[in-house]
Amino acid sequence: MNDLSPDDVQAVWLTLKLAGVTTLLLLLVATPLAWWLAFSTRWYRGIVAACVALPLVLPPSVLGFYLLLLMGPHGWVGELTQALHLGRLPFTFAGLVAGSVIFSLPFAVQPIQNAIEAVGMRPLEVAATLRANAWDRFVSVALPLARPGFLTAIILAFAHTVGEFGVVLMLGGNIQGETRVLSIAIYNHVEAVEYGAAHVLAGGMVLFSFLVLLALYLVGGKVRVGR
């Protein structure tokens, strides 16, 4: 740890904070979206599913570039936040959170959707015959049965956010204490030929990645991301 500066420790803390906030917001967004995708028969369901999965195939720099334009002073999101006196999102922690939620959305939606589809409608219909309302059916039936999918979504979303580089660099830049996350700190050390600090941070990422994979196998064995 002697090779780590206070800035590196701050970058680690900022990364964990970003991943935590993003994961919490993703659960709130991904749960109803996954539920709708699991049971909807609307004609545009495939379009919505494709949009959700788009970050899986788009280069992060491309996604970050368009988010930067969208949230910038001339983008409709940027114009809206300025009209509401919220300022601009690019190069702020709030902007990183917004970009991270979009970037990691499929890693939260798809495990939850797969788990809900595995539960199916039958247990919910049985609960309905026992006069359980919609909320009770979700909390008492669907949520416990789909718990492995939710745990997988939490682990994947958190880990994916920790490992971000392209999106955070395009949307957040490299502002110390505000947007300089762990992946950016590693990049800075490599650019400065400070391989000792880069080794410590990168080695921590390798260990973290291994623990994530181990946790996934312990949660449910086979994890499906994609269809």
N, C-alpha and C positions, 0 to 999 in steps of 0.2 A: 504493500500500500504506500510505500515511500515515494513511488513514482506518480502518485495521484495528487493533483493540486486541489485546493478548495473549489475551483471552477469545475473540476471533474466530478467531485462529490455533489455539487449543485446540479450538474447535468443528470446524474443518476437519479437524484431526488425528483427533478422535473420530469424525467421519463416515467418514473413510477406514478407520479401524480397524473400525468397525461393519460397513461394506460388505465388507471383506476377510474378517472372521470369518464373516459371514453367507453369503458366496459359497462359502467352503470347506465349511461345514456343509451348504449346499444341494446341492453336488455329491455329498456322501456320502448324502444322503437322496433326492435326485431321481433318481439313476442307477438304483438297483434299482426304484424306483417307476415310472419311465418304461419300464424293461424289462418289468415286469409288465403295464403298461397296453398296451404294444405287442403282446404275444403272448398275453395271457390271454383265455380264452373263458368265464370265470366269469360267472354271471348278474348279479352285483353290480358288474361292471366299470364300467358306466355311472354307478353311484352314486359309486364312488370317483373317477372322472374328473370328475364334477360337483363333488364336494367340493374336489378339487385346484384346479379353475378358479374356485371361488367368490370368491376375492379379486379376480378380474378385474372383477366386477360389483358387489361390495359397496362402499359408501362406506367409505373408510378409517376415518372416525370411528366407524362402526358396528362394524367389525371390532375396532378398538382398544377400544371400550367392552366388548364381550363378552370379549375377552382379559383386560381389567382385572378383570372379575368372576370369570373362570375362575381367574386367578392370584392373586386377592385372598385375604384371610384366611379367607373363607367358601367359596371355590371349591375344587373337588376337587384341582386342581393346587396351589393355595396351601396346602391342608391337607397334601398330600403333601410339598411342599418343607419345610414347617415340621416335620412329623413326622420327616423325615430330617435335621433341624437345618441346612438350607440357607438358611433365612430366606425372605423374600418376594421375588418377582421384580419386581413393579411398582416403578417409579421407581429401577431399577438398570440398569447396563449389560447384565447377563445377561438381564434382562427385555426390553430392547430387542432383543437378539439373538434371543430366542425369538419375539418378535412379528415381527421382520423376516424370519425364516425362513418363517413362515406366510404373511406378506403377499406375499413374492416367490416362493413355491413354484411357481406356474404359469409364471412366467417362466424357471424352470430346467427344469421337467418337460417342458413341451410342445415346446421345440426339440429336446431329447434324444430324446423319444418320436418326433417326426417323423423325425429322422435314423435312429433304429433301425428304424423301419418301412420307410424307404427302402432300408435294407440288406437287410431281409428274412431269411428263414430259410435260403435256398439256400446262401449262402456258409458259414454255420455248419454246415449238414449236410455240405457237402463237407469242411470241416475235421474234422468228427467221423469221417468215413470214413478220414481219415489219422491216427486215434487221438489227436487233440487233445482234452484234457479240457475241461471247461466253462470253467475259468479261462483256459486257453490260447486258447480260441475267442473269449472276450470281449476279452482283451488284444491278441491278435495279429490278429484278424479284425474283430470288431465295432467296437472302439475306433478303429482307424485309419480305417475306412470312415465312421464316424459323427463324425469329428473336427470338421467344421464345425458340427454341432449342439451339441457340447460347448462349442466356442468361443463360439457365439452365446449359449448358456445362461450362460456366465461373464460375458460383457459385459452382457447384459440384467439379470441378477441383481444385479451390482455397481452398475450405473447406477440401477436401480429402488430399491435400498436408499439410495443417495446422495440421491435425490429425495424420500424419504419425509417426510411431515408429519403427517397425521392420526393414524396409528397411533403414531408416536413421541410425539406430544403427549399422547394419551390414556393411553398405557401408561408413558411415561417422564417426562412433565412437562417441566420447564425448569430442571434442576439443573446448575449450572455445573460443568464438569469431569467430570460423571457421565452426564448424559442430554441436555445441550444440544448438539444436532447442528447442522449447517449451516442446514437449513431453519428451525429454531427461531431461530437467531441472526438470520437475515434478517427474520423476523417481529418479533423484538424491536426491531431497528433501525427498521423501518417504524413500529411503534407509538410509538417515541420520536422520530419525525420526523428520524432520522439517515440521510438519503437517500444521503449520500456513501458510507458504509460499506455500506449496502444495495446500492447500485449495484455496488460492487466485488465483493461476494459473489455477487449475482445474475448479474452479467456473467460471472463465473467459471463459474457453473452453465450459462449459455447456451453458452459455449465447450465445456464438458465434454460437454453434450448433443450438440453438433454432432460432436465427435470420436467419441462413441459411435456415432452413426448412420453416420459415415464408416467406422468400424471394422467395423460390421455388413455394409455393402456390400462392403468388401474381403474379409471372411471368406467370404461366400457369395452375395452379391447379394440375392436375395429371402429375407426372413425371415418365417416363418409363426409367429405366436403366436395360437393358437386353431385351430379346424378348420373 
